[in-house]
């Protein structure tokens, strides 16, 4: 079971005791990511994530890192569309050090102008690295095509032209607007004593300095899904293609039948797309599907990279599998097998305290309730064949489909490929 409560200043906390372990994973989640950013602030959530490692009024950048590394722990962070997370994995005897370091990063950042300018250069290199990876470019292009001007289309890293305009004043304003108690979730999983954790939380995080009256950049309502095809020319050996369909939000109960469809169609080595296109025809090294859920949006993607001369054939085979799915659905025996596959993967993943910490943090950012493992397993078991049929009809709708292509292809060639799947 989980324990969920609030500190006096409004910070939400989720705890999961795992007494058989000797470690603990501790995460602080901020309800701010690229989907919160106006165009002039594109990439600032990610820049702030970097800046919190650049020194505080109590520690230098090196001291932040060595404080955790010297005790054999791991300190890291990431930014996503909807949140920023700072986390540490340490021995259970060192949870106090992890809390001390991360609270210092959040409460006492320096945001020195010269360090902001240096870190902007680091992020330019990070953007260049992603631009050199056509798979990552394809993912960003798919989001941009799908959501257009809506904030969900924003790239997490931002764009160089926007980042160039960031200064200390802008950084501090966005930080103060978003790093406040009602935007913060703390998630802890591993071996600990609850009374010790509550004492440490009150010591390091229950401060009224985090009670700020500034307005957050709230995520917009559900964005419209855009159809069509978009391409980016890159001189690559392969074409990288993503076909996207409208999916479901994070809290939508239709996610459970959709996960079954995802496993059946493309998210595993035994799936239809993998077995047909890679194993039977040998036309792609990697082909897979995946579903992504946000607070106000969802997307179902099929991604593959192929030789250009095989593009038409592979696209035809992909659509044949989708049409077969729409016409024949998934039989009851396959649904039972897929349920066991999904439940097994879910339980095995949660054997890690880091996975538990991430699951609880994400869930509490979206709602004030975290489903237990038993509830999740029951929801999977309760999926009926008619639920799966309904989801197949709703998701695989050509009016809510688009395609993104990255590679050695002209706009006209991309449109020709689009017609293969859209006619």
Secondary structure, 3 states (H helix, E strand, C coil): CCEEEECCCCCEEEEEECCCCCEEEEEEEECCCHHHCCHHHCCHHHHHHHHCCCCECCCCHHHHHHHHHCCCCEEEEEECCCCEEEEEEEEHHHHHHHHHHHHHHHHCECCCHHHHHHHHHHHHHHHHHHHCCHHHHHHHHHHHHHHCCCHHHCCCCCCHHHHCCCCHHHHHHHHHHHCCHHHEEEEEEECCCHHHHHHHHHHHCCCHHHCCCCCCCCCCCCCCCCCEEEEEECCCCEEEEEEEEECCCCCCCHHHHHHHHHHHHCCCCCCHHHHHHHHHCCCCCCEEEEEEECCCCEEEEEEEEEEHHHHHHHHHHHHHHHHHHHHHCCCHHHHHHHHHHHHHHHHHHCCCHHHHHHHHHHHHHHCCCCCCHHHHHHHHHCCCHHHHHHHHHHHCCHHHEEEEEEECCCHHHHHHHHHHHHC
